[in-house]
Every structure is written in structure tokens, then in C-alpha cells.
Amino acid sequence: NIWVNSVGATTGMHYDPNHNMFAQVYGCKRFVLVSPQYWNQLKLHPLFHPSDRQSQLEFKSKGYDGKVNAQIVDLYPGDLLYLPPHYFHRVTAIKCDEANFSISVNVFSNSRAKALSDLIQNTEEVPIYFVEPGYFPNPDLNLLVGALGLYIRTLVSEVTDLSVKDMIEHSIVQERYMAQGKLSSALSCKDFEAAKCPSILVNSEEFIKANDTIAETVQSQAKEKAKVFNDSNLPRNILDMILADTIERIVTLVVSLEKACSCLRCIAVKS
């Protein structure tokens, strides 16, 4: 890619899933860099939002927002910057010497993180009962939502050190769906009432007791998926980021975009 920008042009804080080699050719650019370890403090947009992978926060010139530590790097002609996969960055063309615009070139190369994300997010890799409407006897949707809650809880417990509540309620719902109030109230589920959650979704033990054979299959498939995560040997914070996206994608496939936030909160209620 070649980037030609006037002074002041800014790309908001975001991450790329691949390796990124960025070369400054003419003029100057300022990078505000944030480690992936802060991924669940950057208030990323929801997975299916047009600004997916971008932060909802405004990082000013000081390169600091709240408790997120950031570094500032200025690139001059001839400088080369390497950005690892999932490393957050905000880029601004700045004035230097007599240059009133900036020319940059970057090259992306494949990463293990992108390969894992592509594999995990592939619809064909999602258990059939989440993508085939007729898999469970109609109209017993209790089986579907019960299987969903059990699958997500098992996946989280097998992949991350975060609790189900920390992963779903904090890292996904609070940080993404209700972060800055820029989403519609329908998507952000601000009017959520836990009492309206289906009990079989809230309590996986209830689902297991009533459907032991199906529950065994659901847990087994969730553990197989978790093994794919754990065998990747990626840094923990990057695994957690991909896991959060996976949870969002599966829940949205099952209950629709409009109900995803409420469903996520139901899963986290008793966790």
C-alpha cells in the first residue's frame, strides 16, 4: 500500500491481524502505539460494526487515554517501523521541515494470529446446531439457547484465565456494546433485564440435567475448538482477543445482531 496524506490526516486507533512493515518516504508521521495487553480497555467496536478492529476512544496528541499506556513514535523520511500483529496504533501525518504532506509505504505479511482467526471464524467450523435451523426439533428453541450457553461457557473456561463474567460482561458487553453510547439502544442493550433471560441459557446445569447426551456433545465440541486455540502458542492477550470475536460471531449467528448483546449478558448473569 502507498499512503499519501495531507498534514493532519489521522487514522484512528486500531489493530491489524498481520505483520506490518511501515516505511516513511516523504514528510513525517506520528504513531501512538498501544500494546495488545490493553485490548479490553480500548473499547473496540463490536465485531459486526463497520468500524470493527477500531477503538471508540479518542487518543489525543499526548498519546494517553485513561489507564492505557501508550508510546509515541515519530517517523521521518527513511525510517522503518515494524508493527506486530494485533498491536494497536493511531497514525497522524505531521508537519516537519518544509513538507506539507506525507508519503508512506507499508507491506502486510501473513501471521499465525490471522491464520487462527480465519480458521476459527469460518462458518464451516461452527457446530452444525448453531447454523442449521432445523437441527433441533422445532419449535423447541430451549435446546438451541441452552446449547449456546453451555458451548460458550465451556469454550471460555478452556481457553482463557478470565472468568466467563470478565470475558463476556466486561471485555465484550461493557467495553464494546456500551462503551461510548454511539450504538443504538437496541444494539447496546442498556435496558437489559436479567429476569427475562431464559433459565436454560442462564444456568447450564439445568440444560445438562435435562439434555445429558446433547450436553456431552456440546462440551466435547467446545473443548475441540479450545484445543485449536491452545495449540496455536500465541500470546495470551491475542488469544483472548480472537476468543472474544469468536464468542460474538457465534452468538450473533444464533440469535441475530439485534439480540446479541442481551444474549451475551444472559450468559454472563450467573457466571
C-alpha positions in Angstrom: 0.0 0.0 0.0 1.1 3.6 -0.6 -0.3 6.3 1.6 -0.4 10.0 0.5 -1.8 12.3 3.2 -2.1 16.0 3.9 -0.8 17.2 7.3 -3.3 16.5 10.0 -4.9 13.4 8.3 -5.4 10.8 11.0 -6.3 7.1 11.2 -7.9 6.2 14.5 -6.6 3.7 17.0 -6.9 0.2 15.5 -5.1 -3.0 15.0 -4.2 -5.2 12.0 -4.1 -9.0 12.3 -1.0 -9.4 10.1 2.7 -8.3 10.4 3.1 -4.7 9.2 6.3 -3.1 7.9 5.7 0.6 7.6 8.2 2.9 5.7 8.2 6.7 5.7 9.2 8.1 2.3 8.5 11.8 2.5 7.2 14.1 5.2 6.6 12.8 8.7 4.1 10.7 10.6 3.3 10.2 14.3 2.3 6.8 15.7 0.6 6.4 19.0 1.3 2.7 20.0 -0.6 0.6 22.5 0.3 -3.0 23.4 -2.4 -5.8 22.8 -2.3 -6.3 26.6 -4.7 -3.4 26.9 -7.2 -4.9 24.3 -10.1 -5.0 26.7 -9.6 -1.4 27.9 -9.6 0.2 24.4 -13.4 -0.1 23.9 -13.3 -1.7 20.5 -16.3 -1.6 18.3 -18.5 -4.8 18.1 -17.4 -7.4 15.7 -20.1 -6.7 13.1 -19.8 -2.9 13.3 -18.4 -1.1 10.2 -15.5 0.1 12.4 -14.6 -3.4 13.6 -11.0 -3.6 15.0 -11.1 0.2 15.8 -11.2 1.8 19.2 -14.1 4.0 20.2 -11.6 6.1 22.3 -10.1 9.4 21.1 -6.4 9.3 21.6 -5.1 12.9 21.7 -1.6 14.2 20.9 -0.3 13.1 24.3 -1.0 9.5 23.4 -2.7 8.6 26.6 -6.3 7.8 27.4 -7.4 6.8 30.8 -5.3 3.9 32.2 -4.0 2.8 28.8 -0.3 3.4 28.5 0.8 4.5 25.0 4.1 5.3 23.3 4.7 8.0 20.7 7.0 7.4 17.7 7.7 10.0 15.0 8.8 8.7 11.6 11.0 10.8 9.3 11.9 10.0 5.7 13.9 6.8 5.6 12.5 5.4 8.9 11.0 1.9 9.0 8.6 0.8 11.7 7.6 -2.8 12.4 4.1 -3.4 13.9 3.5 -6.9 15.2 0.0 -8.5 14.7 -2.7 -7.0 16.9 -0.5 -4.1 18.0 -2.7 -1.0 18.3 -1.8 2.2 16.5 -3.1 5.6 15.7 -1.4 7.4 12.8 -1.3 11.1 12.0 0.6 13.0 9.3 2.5 15.8 11.0 4.3 18.8 9.7 8.1 18.6 9.6 10.7 20.7 7.8 9.0 22.1 4.7 6.8 19.1 4.0 3.1 19.8 3.9 2.1 16.3 3.1 3.3 12.8 3.8 4.1 9.7 1.6 4.4 6.3 3.2 4.5 2.7 2.0 3.6 -0.4 4.0 3.6 -4.2 3.4 1.5 -6.7 5.3 2.6 -10.3 5.6 0.6 -13.3 6.9 0.7 -14.1 10.6 -0.2 -17.1 12.8 -2.8 -14.9 14.6 -4.6 -14.1 11.3 -4.5 -17.8 10.3 -6.1 -18.8 13.6 -8.7 -16.1 13.4 -9.6 -17.1 9.8 -9.9 -20.8 10.9 -12.0 -20.1 14.0 -14.3 -17.6 12.3 -15.0 -19.9 9.3 -18.7 -20.7 9.4 -18.0 -24.3 8.5 -16.1 -24.6 11.8 -19.1 -23.6 13.8 -21.1 -26.6 15.3 -23.9 -27.6 13.0 -26.6 -27.0 15.5 -25.8 -23.2 15.6 -26.1 -22.8 11.8 -28.7 -25.3 10.8 -32.2 -24.0 11.9 -33.8 -27.5 11.6 -31.2 -29.4 13.6 -33.2 -29.3 16.8 -36.8 -30.4 16.8 -39.0 -27.3 16.1 -40.2 -25.3 17.9 -38.0 -26.3 20.9 -35.7 -23.3 20.9 -34.8 -24.0 24.5 -32.4 -26.7 23.2 -30.7 -24.2 21.0 -30.2 -21.4 23.5 -29.2 -23.9 26.2 -26.6 -25.5 23.9 -25.3 -21.9 23.1 -24.8 -21.0 26.8 -23.1 -24.3 27.5 -20.8 -24.1 24.5 -19.7 -20.5 25.2 -19.1 -21.2 28.9 -17.0 -24.3 28.1 -15.0 -22.6 25.5 -14.1 -19.7 27.8 -13.2 -21.9 30.7 -10.9 -24.0 28.4 -9.1 -21.1 26.6 -8.6 -18.1 28.9 -7.8 -17.3 32.5 -10.6 -14.7 32.5 -13.8 -15.8 34.1 -16.9 -16.0 31.9 -18.2 -12.8 33.5 -15.0 -10.9 32.9 -14.7 -12.1 29.3 -18.4 -11.5 28.3 -19.8 -8.8 30.6 -16.7 -6.7 30.9 -14.5 -7.4 27.8 -17.3 -7.7 25.3 -20.6 -6.1 26.5 -19.3 -3.2 28.6 -16.2 -2.4 26.5 -17.8 -2.9 23.1 -21.5 -2.6 23.1 -22.0 0.0 25.9 -18.7 1.9 25.8 -19.4 5.3 24.3 -23.1 5.4 23.8 -22.7 5.6 20.0 -24.6 2.4 19.2 -28.4 2.3 19.1 -30.1 1.3 22.3 -31.3 -1.9 20.6 -27.7 -3.0 20.0 -26.3 -1.7 23.2 -29.0 -3.4 25.4 -29.0 -0.7 28.0 -32.5 -1.7 29.0 -31.4 -5.3 29.8 -33.4 -7.1 32.5 -31.8 -10.3 33.8 -35.1 -11.6 35.0 -36.2 -12.0 31.3 -33.3 -14.3 30.4 -34.3 -17.9 29.6 -33.3 -20.0 32.6 -31.8 -22.7 30.5 -29.5 -20.1 29.0 -28.5 -18.6 32.3 -28.0 -22.0 34.0 -26.0 -24.6 32.1 -26.5 -27.1 34.9 -30.2 -27.1 34.1 -29.5 -27.7 30.4 -27.1 -30.6 31.2 -29.5 -32.2 33.6 -32.4 -32.2 31.1 -30.3 -33.0 28.0 -27.3 -35.0 29.1 -26.5 -36.6 25.7 -26.7 -33.3 23.8 -24.8 -31.6 26.5 -21.9 -34.1 26.3 -21.7 -33.5 22.5 -21.7 -29.7 23.0 -19.0 -29.7 25.7 -16.9 -32.1 23.6 -17.0 -29.8 20.5 -16.3 -26.8 22.6 -13.2 -28.5 24.0 -12.1 -29.5 20.5 -12.3 -25.8 19.5 -10.4 -24.7 22.6 -7.6 -27.1 21.6 -7.2 -25.2 18.3 -6.7 -22.0 20.4 -4.4 -23.5 22.9 -2.2 -25.3 20.3 -1.5 -22.1 18.4 1.0 -20.9 21.1 0.0 -17.3 20.5 0.4 -14.7 23.3 -2.4 -14.9 25.8 -3.8 -11.4 25.1 -4.1 -12.1 21.4 -5.8 -15.4 22.1 -8.3 -13.5 24.3 -9.0 -11.0 21.5 -9.7 -13.8 19.0 -11.8 -15.6 21.6 -13.9 -12.5 22.2 -14.5 -12.2 18.4 -15.4 -15.9 18.2 -18.0 -15.6 21.0 -19.6 -12.5 19.4 -19.8 -14.3 16.0 -21.4 -17.5 17.3 -23.9 -15.6 19.4 -24.8 -13.3 16.6 -25.3 -16.3 14.2 -27.7 -17.9 16.6 -29.8 -15.0 17.9 -29.3 -12.2 15.4 -27.4 -8.9 15.7 -30.2 -7.1 17.4 -30.4 -9.7 20.2 -26.6 -10.5 20.5 -25.9 -8.0 23.4 -28.8 -9.2 25.5 -27.9 -12.8 24.9 -24.3 -12.2 25.9 -25.5 -10.6 29.1 -27.8 -13.5 29.9 -24.8 -15.9 29.6 -22.8 -13.8 32.0 -25.6 -13.3 34.6 -24.7 -16.2 36.9 -21.1 -16.8 35.8 
